[in-house]
Amino acid sequence: MSPVVRANGLLAAVALLLAFALWRSSETPPPAYPPLTPLKPEAIRQVRIEAKGRLVEALERTAQGWRSRVTGKPVTDETWLGHLLHIAELPSLQRFPAPEDLAPYGLDAPRYRLWFGDLLVEWGALEPLGRRRYVHTGDTIHLITDGYTHHLHAAKGAP
């Protein structure tokens, strides 16, 4: 057997081994991150949204469904409502105790405040490297994906 054939056989074996290792690693489930809050969307009864200190929307779950307490109208955009409620269980990709100085995280004057009943979630700045959002709940700062900030607006049909 020539050295070229042996080298090609060895390279093929290494390529197969690497392909197998890659295939096995793709079957590993991603790590489970803890949720942003302990709340489940179906248990939430009231939601309030403030932007820059101004009330944007206040929602309440009634026997007939969700209603805006700002307009008195029922919420008809179920997709928006589902996304809004899902914020409560977003994965906390990273968390750490909140320091006294919240300014470096954009949380000294949060742009948005979101209440799920009595539980407050404050929206801060974007983390510069991963472009994840700083949010503050209780005595903890969390990093979450920023795909939900645009849902912090009034229900459709609101003034």
C-alpha positions as CSV (number, residue, x, y, z in Angstrom):
1,M,0.0,0.0,0.0
2,S,1.4,3.3,-1.0
3,P,1.9,6.2,1.5
4,V,-0.6,8.3,-0.4
5,V,-3.4,5.7,0.0
6,R,-2.5,5.2,3.7
7,A,-2.6,9.0,4.3
8,N,-6.0,9.3,2.4
9,G,-7.4,6.4,4.5
10,L,-6.2,8.0,7.7
11,L,-7.7,11.4,6.7
12,A,-11.0,9.7,5.8
13,A,-11.1,8.0,9.2
14,V,-10.4,11.3,11.0
15,A,-13.1,13.0,8.9
16,L,-15.6,10.3,9.8
17,L,-14.7,10.5,13.5
18,L,-15.2,14.3,13.5
19,A,-18.5,14.0,11.6
20,F,-19.7,11.5,14.2
21,A,-18.6,13.8,17.1
22,L,-20.4,16.8,15.5
23,W,-23.6,14.7,15.0
24,R,-23.5,13.6,18.7
25,S,-23.0,17.1,19.9
26,S,-26.0,18.4,17.9
27,E,-28.2,15.9,19.8
28,T,-27.3,17.4,23.2
29,P,-30.2,19.6,24.3
30,P,-29.3,23.3,25.0
31,P,-29.0,24.2,28.7
32,A,-32.2,25.0,30.5
33,Y,-32.2,28.6,31.7
34,P,-34.4,29.6,34.6
35,P,-37.4,31.8,33.8
36,L,-37.3,35.6,34.3
37,T,-40.2,35.3,36.9
38,P,-41.9,32.4,38.7
39,L,-45.2,33.4,37.1
40,K,-47.0,31.4,34.4
41,P,-49.0,33.4,31.8
42,E,-52.2,31.6,32.6
43,A,-51.9,32.8,36.3
44,I,-51.4,36.5,35.5
45,R,-54.6,38.6,36.1
46,Q,-53.3,42.1,35.7
47,V,-50.7,43.8,33.5
48,R,-49.5,47.4,33.5
49,I,-47.1,49.0,31.1
50,E,-45.3,52.3,31.6
51,A,-43.0,54.0,29.2
52,K,-40.7,56.8,30.5
53,G,-43.0,57.1,33.6
54,R,-46.2,57.4,31.6
55,L,-49.0,54.8,31.7
56,V,-49.2,53.1,28.3
57,E,-51.6,50.3,29.1
58,A,-53.4,48.6,32.0
59,L,-55.0,45.2,31.3
60,E,-57.2,43.0,33.5
61,R,-58.3,39.5,33.0
62,T,-62.1,39.2,33.5
63,A,-64.6,36.3,33.1
64,Q,-65.2,37.6,29.5
65,G,-61.4,37.8,28.7
66,W,-58.8,40.6,28.8
67,R,-59.9,44.2,28.9
68,S,-58.0,47.4,28.8
69,R,-58.6,49.5,31.9
70,V,-57.4,52.5,29.9
71,T,-60.0,52.3,27.2
72,G,-62.5,49.9,28.7
73,K,-62.4,47.9,25.5
74,P,-61.7,44.2,25.2
75,V,-58.2,43.1,24.0
76,T,-58.7,41.7,20.5
77,D,-55.1,41.1,19.5
78,E,-54.5,37.6,21.1
79,T,-51.1,37.3,19.5
80,W,-49.8,40.5,21.1
81,L,-51.3,39.5,24.4
82,G,-49.7,36.1,24.2
83,H,-46.3,37.7,23.6
84,L,-46.8,40.2,26.4
85,L,-47.7,37.5,28.9
86,H,-44.9,35.3,27.7
87,I,-42.3,37.9,28.9
88,A,-42.9,36.6,32.4
89,E,-41.4,33.2,31.5
90,L,-38.6,34.3,29.2
91,P,-35.3,32.5,29.9
92,S,-32.9,34.4,32.1
93,L,-29.7,33.9,30.1
94,Q,-27.6,35.3,32.9
95,R,-28.4,36.8,36.3
96,F,-26.6,38.5,39.1
97,P,-27.5,40.4,42.3
98,A,-28.4,44.0,41.6
99,P,-25.8,46.5,42.8
100,E,-26.7,49.8,44.4
101,D,-25.7,51.7,41.3
102,L,-28.0,50.7,38.5
103,A,-26.9,53.4,36.0
104,P,-24.3,51.2,34.2
105,Y,-27.2,48.9,33.2
106,G,-29.6,51.7,32.2
107,L,-31.8,50.8,35.1
108,D,-31.5,54.1,37.1
109,A,-34.3,55.5,35.0
110,P,-35.8,52.5,33.1
111,R,-37.4,53.2,29.8
112,Y,-40.2,50.6,30.4
113,R,-41.8,49.3,33.5
114,L,-44.0,46.2,33.3
115,W,-46.1,44.9,36.1
116,F,-47.5,41.4,36.3
117,G,-49.8,42.0,39.2
118,D,-47.4,43.2,41.9
119,L,-44.3,41.9,40.3
120,L,-42.3,44.7,38.6
121,V,-39.9,44.1,35.6
122,E,-37.9,47.1,34.6
123,W,-36.2,47.4,31.2
124,G,-32.7,48.7,31.0
125,A,-30.0,49.1,28.3
126,L,-28.6,46.6,25.9
127,E,-25.5,44.7,27.0
128,P,-22.8,45.8,24.5
129,L,-21.3,42.5,23.5
130,G,-24.2,40.1,23.2
131,R,-26.9,42.7,22.5
132,R,-29.0,41.2,25.3
133,R,-31.3,43.3,27.4
134,Y,-30.7,44.1,31.1
135,V,-34.0,43.7,33.1
136,H,-34.4,44.2,36.8
137,T,-36.8,42.2,39.0
138,G,-36.6,42.3,42.8
139,D,-33.0,42.3,43.8
140,T,-31.7,40.6,40.6
141,I,-30.6,41.9,37.2
142,H,-31.2,39.5,34.4
143,L,-30.0,39.4,30.8
144,I,-32.7,38.3,28.3
145,T,-32.9,38.3,24.5
146,D,-34.2,41.6,23.2
147,G,-36.9,40.2,21.0
148,Y,-39.8,41.3,23.2
149,T,-39.2,45.0,23.9
150,H,-41.4,46.0,20.9
151,H,-44.4,44.4,22.6
152,L,-44.5,47.0,25.3
153,H,-47.1,49.2,23.7
154,A,-50.8,49.7,24.1
155,A,-53.3,47.2,22.9
156,K,-54.6,47.7,19.3
157,G,-57.5,50.2,19.3
158,A,-56.2,52.1,22.3
159,P,-55.7,55.9,22.0
